Amino acid sequence: RGKGAAPDSHVLYSNRAQAFLRLHKVGKALEDADRCIALAPDFVKGYHRKASALHALGEPARSEEAAELLLGAIERGMEDRELVRLGVTVGGDTPLLQLLQNASP
């Protein structure tokens, strides 16, 4: 019903991606996160949702892809503190946090 009401709402796709993650429907979460990013490339939560979905796949290579995605978002000028605030924890004891801190200007 939500997609019919606002098919181009990046917030809708972001929120739905989060809901799918909580339901352990990772593939659907990843699809919605990709759509969110396509609709609003400057919306930091889209990258957070995608990184969370990639990490939830449980494959080390996908967690590394998640870290690279977030670092790429920072390089494009997204606020790294916002990503940290959103609780980015990709890869155990948060090695991503160290990467984020190293990437900060």
Secondary structure, DSSP 8 states (H G I E B T S, - for coil): -HHHH-TT-HHHHHHHHHHHHHTT-HHHHHHHHHHHHHH-TT-HHHHHHHHHHHHHT--HHHHHHHHHHHHHHHHTT--HHHHHHTT---SSS-HHHHHHHHH--
